[in-house]
Amino acid sequence: MSASVWNPGATVPVASGSGVMSETIAMTAAQTVVPISSFTYTIASRALYVYLNGVLLLVGLDYVETSTSSITLLAPSTVGD
């Protein structure tokens, strides 16, 4: 699983000129809460893009933003997702 945030208005610290922060997370069986430790983001800013096995997940349909540093999947993951 990977999570990325686009920085349209300096809502997260980013490397000079990159505009994007990303993190890859190794999932465990039946994991639903996914901590994000490389960056924080503003909830409901529409700046967070979450991918599972290369597929873009949709907020509200596939996951919810539970804090500025975690999301919750609405369906449990499997090992290696």
Order of alpha helices (4+ residues) and beta strands (2+ residues): beta-beta-beta-beta-beta-beta-beta
